[in-house]
């Protein structure tokens, strides 16, 4: 049976280092088998990070589906006042994010957790995510409707979604659910969506 990156992996880790450049800074991240984008920064996340400057005004950021932590680590490195909550269902991904945050010197401001372990009272100024589209539409909708209400009153969510994976219909659905969503950019088959409170 094929393992999915959002499941708990059971095979060997096979850790490896990858070089990544984000916001004009070079990082070395450790990845492993059984996690999303084990070979390096995936195209969608790279486009998301290129589409926005670091969130300088934010104090709490959620990296939803953090994988091995490129968004969480880069945001924490760029914004000294921010605390980033890095959330993933995959325990191996969480371990890698902790390792990568420590390596980058930002472990004290990257809080890694399983979704159910984030305190219900935690509110986020921003959510950044390359959401796990392949979990299916129903599960994706449930995921977004779980986390979007935890945005602060002026908070925003920044999402990247493949056009062929339903980005345009997701934009319409979010707006219909009371979350006005704008398409900020399109690049290489991906849409960058900015979601606000209605």
C-alpha positions in Angstrom: 0.0 0.0 0.0 1.3 3.4 -0.9 2.0 5.8 1.9 0.6 9.3 1.7 2.5 12.3 3.1 -0.4 13.2 5.4 -0.3 9.7 7.0 2.1 8.6 9.7 5.0 7.1 7.8 6.2 3.6 8.7 9.2 3.1 6.4 12.8 4.2 7.0 13.5 7.9 7.3 16.3 8.2 4.8 17.1 11.7 5.9 18.9 14.1 3.5 19.8 17.8 3.4 18.5 20.2 0.8 19.6 23.7 0.0 16.7 26.3 -0.2 16.8 30.0 -0.8 13.8 32.0 0.6 13.5 35.8 0.7 17.2 36.2 -0.3 18.5 34.0 2.5 20.0 30.6 2.1 19.0 27.7 4.3 19.9 24.0 4.7 16.9 21.9 5.6 16.7 18.2 6.4 14.0 16.2 4.7 13.1 12.5 4.8 11.1 9.8 3.2 7.4 9.8 4.0 7.0 13.6 4.0 5.7 16.0 1.4 8.3 17.3 -1.0 11.2 15.3 0.3 13.5 16.3 -2.6 13.4 20.0 -1.8 11.1 23.0 -1.8 8.1 22.2 -4.0 7.0 24.5 -6.8 3.7 25.6 -5.1 5.3 26.6 -1.8 8.1 28.4 -3.6 5.5 30.4 -5.6 3.6 31.2 -2.3 6.7 32.5 -0.7 7.7 34.6 -3.8 4.2 36.1 -3.9 4.4 37.8 -0.6 6.9 39.7 1.6 7.6 38.4 5.1 4.6 39.2 7.4 6.3 41.9 9.4 3.2 43.1 11.1 2.2 39.6 12.4 2.8 38.3 15.9 1.2 34.9 15.5 1.3 32.9 12.3 0.0 29.5 11.5 1.9 27.3 9.0 -0.9 24.8 8.2 0.5 21.6 6.9 4.0 22.6 7.7 5.8 19.6 6.2 9.5 19.8 7.0 9.1 23.5 7.9 10.3 25.9 5.1 7.5 28.4 5.7 7.6 28.3 9.5 11.4 28.6 9.6 11.6 31.4 7.1 8.9 33.4 8.6 10.4 33.1 12.1 13.9 34.0 10.7 12.6 37.1 8.9 10.2 38.4 11.6 11.9 38.4 15.0 8.7 39.3 16.9 6.6 36.5 15.5 5.7 33.1 16.9 4.9 30.5 14.3 2.7 27.6 15.0 3.8 24.8 12.7 1.0 22.2 12.4 1.0 18.9 10.6 -0.7 15.5 11.0 2.5 13.7 10.0 4.8 13.0 13.1 7.9 12.7 11.0 7.2 16.1 9.4 6.9 17.6 12.8 10.2 16.1 14.0 11.9 17.5 10.9 10.4 21.0 11.5 11.7 21.0 15.0 15.1 20.0 13.8 15.1 22.6 11.0 14.0 25.3 13.3 16.7 24.5 15.7 19.3 24.4 13.0 18.1 27.9 11.8 18.3 29.3 15.4 14.5 30.0 15.6 13.3 27.0 17.6 12.2 29.2 20.5 9.6 30.8 18.2 8.5 27.9 16.2 5.8 25.9 18.1 5.4 22.5 16.4 2.2 20.6 17.1 -0.3 18.1 15.9 -3.6 19.8 14.9 -5.4 18.7 18.1 -2.6 19.9 20.3 -3.0 23.6 19.4 -4.8 25.4 22.3 -8.3 26.4 21.2 -7.7 29.9 22.5 -4.8 30.5 20.1 -5.6 33.2 17.5 -3.5 33.9 14.4 -2.7 37.1 12.6 -1.9 35.1 9.4 -2.3 31.6 8.1 0.1 30.4 5.4 -0.6 27.2 3.7 0.0 24.9 0.7 -3.0 22.9 1.8 -3.2 19.2 1.4 -5.6 19.1 -1.5 -5.3 15.4 -2.0 -7.0 14.6 1.3 -10.2 15.2 -0.7 -12.7 18.0 -1.0 -14.8 17.3 2.0 -11.8 16.9 4.3 -10.2 20.0 2.8 -13.3 22.1 3.4 -13.5 20.8 7.0 -9.8 21.6 7.5 -10.2 25.2 6.3 -13.4 25.8 8.2 -11.6 24.6 11.4 -8.7 27.0 11.1 -10.0 30.1 9.3 -12.3 31.1 12.3 -9.1 31.3 14.4 -7.9 34.3 12.4 -7.8 37.6 14.3 -10.3 40.2 13.2 -8.0 41.7 10.7 -6.2 38.5 9.9 -5.6 37.0 6.5 -4.9 33.5 5.1 -2.4 33.1 2.2 -3.0 29.9 0.2 -1.5 28.3 -2.9 -3.6 25.9 -4.8 -3.1 24.2 -8.2 -5.5 25.4 -10.9 -6.0 21.8 -12.0 -6.7 20.8 -8.4 -9.7 23.1 -8.1 -8.2 26.5 -7.1 -11.0 28.5 -8.8 -13.8 26.5 -7.3 -12.2 26.6 -3.9 -12.0 30.4 -4.2 -15.8 30.5 -5.0 -16.6 28.1 -2.2 -14.6 30.1 0.4 -16.4 33.3 -0.6 -19.8 31.5 -0.4 -18.9 30.4 3.1 -18.4 34.0 4.2 -14.6 34.2 3.7 -14.0 36.7 0.9 -11.2 35.3 -1.2 -9.2 37.1 -3.9 -6.9 35.6 -6.5 -3.6 37.6 -6.0 -1.5 35.9 -8.6 -1.2 33.0 -11.0 2.0 31.3 -11.9 3.0 27.9 -13.4 -0.5 26.4 -13.0 -1.0 27.7 -9.4 -3.3 30.3 -7.9 -2.3 32.4 -4.9 -5.4 33.1 -2.8 -5.8 35.7 -0.1 -8.6 35.0 2.3 -10.2 37.5 4.7 -12.9 37.6 7.3 -16.3 38.5 5.8 
